[in-house]
Amino acid sequence: MPPHQYDTLVEHLRSAISELARLGLGENLAKGRVGEILLAHHLGHTLVPGDKGADGVSTDGKRYEYKVSVDDQYNFNFGHAGADDRGARVDTHFAGYTGAYCGLVRDGRLVKVVYCPVENLVPHLQSHLGTVTGNTWQKNFAPIAKFAAVPGATWVLGQADER
């Protein structure tokens, strides 16, 4: 096979996937996984294997949701409309979690991170979902400063006006 412009990149990806497997995190780099790795590293957390439940766990065992973006949009999606209560769906999703982090990545580096504890985030999401008229129960925060505006949220890295 002749040389290809992606040869070096593919070798780096194979190495990264091999390291994921060695760490017991599976072989998946898709669906925000790279951003989750960057955020867990920054926070000193450990990633939770699989795609269900919490994304990261702190050294003291607290569980967190991560939303990491390169386009400065952070979606909290609770599925499609159904017979169940929207507020209950949010409660169920965040049961056992301490909070959620949103992180903005630029040029492969975290440049902004905001944290919000569940006791502030859950009521905010429940209130928003009560106003949704479409079939998808979702809250989008764009830019990250909108997430930082949730009562109780705090900047961990960067600030609203920094680029």
C-alpha positions in Angstrom: 0.0 0.0 0.0 1.5 3.4 -0.9 2.0 6.1 1.8 -1.0 8.1 2.8 -1.3 11.5 4.3 -3.0 10.0 7.4 -0.4 7.4 8.1 1.1 9.2 11.1 -2.3 10.2 12.5 -3.6 6.6 12.2 -0.5 5.3 14.1 -1.2 7.9 16.9 -4.9 6.8 17.0 -4.0 3.1 17.2 -1.6 3.9 20.0 -4.3 5.9 21.8 -6.9 3.2 21.4 -4.4 0.6 22.7 -3.8 2.8 25.8 -7.6 3.1 26.3 -7.8 -0.7 26.3 -4.9 -1.1 28.7 -6.6 1.3 31.1 -9.8 -0.7 30.9 -11.7 2.1 29.2 -12.7 0.1 26.1 -11.5 1.1 22.6 -13.9 3.9 21.9 -12.7 7.4 21.0 -16.1 8.4 19.5 -18.9 10.6 20.9 -17.0 13.1 23.0 -14.5 10.6 24.5 -11.4 12.7 23.7 -13.0 15.7 25.5 -13.9 13.5 28.5 -10.4 12.3 28.7 -9.1 15.9 28.7 -11.6 17.0 31.3 -11.0 14.0 33.6 -7.2 14.6 33.4 -7.7 18.3 34.2 -9.9 17.5 37.2 -7.9 14.6 38.5 -10.9 12.3 38.0 -11.2 8.7 36.7 -13.4 8.0 33.7 -16.3 5.5 34.1 -16.1 2.8 31.4 -19.1 2.5 29.1 -21.6 5.0 27.8 -24.2 4.7 30.6 -24.2 6.5 33.9 -21.7 9.0 35.2 -18.7 10.1 33.0 -16.2 10.8 35.8 -15.5 9.9 39.4 -13.4 12.0 41.8 -10.8 10.5 44.1 -13.4 10.6 46.9 -15.9 8.6 44.9 -18.2 11.5 43.8 -19.8 11.0 40.4 -20.1 13.7 37.7 -21.7 14.3 34.3 -19.3 15.8 31.7 -20.3 17.8 28.6 -17.2 18.8 26.5 -17.4 20.7 23.3 -15.3 22.2 20.5 -18.3 24.3 19.2 -19.3 25.8 22.5 -22.6 24.0 22.8 -23.6 21.8 25.7 -26.7 19.6 25.3 -28.4 17.9 28.2 -30.7 15.5 26.5 -33.4 13.5 28.3 -34.9 11.7 25.3 -38.2 12.0 23.5 -41.5 13.0 25.0 -43.3 10.1 26.7 -45.9 9.4 29.4 -43.5 9.8 32.2 -42.8 13.1 34.1 -40.1 15.3 32.7 -38.9 16.3 36.1 -38.7 12.6 37.2 -36.5 11.9 34.2 -34.1 14.6 35.2 -34.1 13.3 38.8 -33.4 9.7 37.6 -30.6 10.8 35.3 -28.7 12.7 38.0 -29.5 10.3 40.9 -26.2 9.7 42.7 -24.3 12.5 40.9 -22.7 15.4 42.7 -22.6 17.8 39.8 -21.9 18.4 36.1 -18.9 20.0 34.3 -19.0 21.7 30.9 -15.6 22.2 29.2 -14.6 24.0 26.0 -11.8 22.6 24.0 -9.7 24.7 21.6 -6.7 23.3 19.7 -6.8 20.1 21.8 -6.7 21.9 25.1 -9.3 22.8 27.7 -9.7 26.5 27.8 -12.9 26.9 29.8 -14.5 24.7 32.5 -17.7 25.4 34.5 -19.0 23.3 37.3 -22.6 23.2 38.6 -23.8 21.1 41.6 -26.8 18.9 41.0 -28.9 20.7 43.7 -28.8 23.8 41.5 -28.7 22.2 38.0 -31.6 19.7 38.4 -34.2 22.3 39.3 -33.0 24.5 36.5 -33.3 21.7 33.9 -36.7 20.6 35.3 -37.9 24.2 34.9 -36.7 24.4 31.4 -38.1 21.1 30.3 -41.5 22.2 31.6 -41.5 24.8 28.9 -40.4 22.5 26.0 -43.2 22.0 23.5 -41.4 19.7 21.0 -40.8 16.0 21.2 -37.2 16.2 22.3 -36.6 16.9 26.0 -33.3 18.8 25.8 -31.6 21.9 27.2 -28.8 23.5 25.2 -26.4 25.9 26.8 -24.5 28.0 24.2 -22.0 29.4 24.8 -20.5 28.0 28.0 -21.2 31.3 29.8 -25.0 30.3 29.7 -24.1 27.2 31.8 -22.1 29.4 34.1 -25.2 31.6 34.6 -27.1 28.8 36.2 -27.4 29.7 39.9 -24.6 28.0 41.9 -22.4 27.4 38.9 -18.7 28.4 39.1 -15.9 28.9 36.7 -13.1 26.3 37.2 -11.0 27.4 34.3 -11.2 30.5 32.2 -13.9 33.1 32.3 -16.9 34.2 30.2 -15.1 36.9 28.2 -11.9 35.0 27.5 -11.5 33.3 24.1 
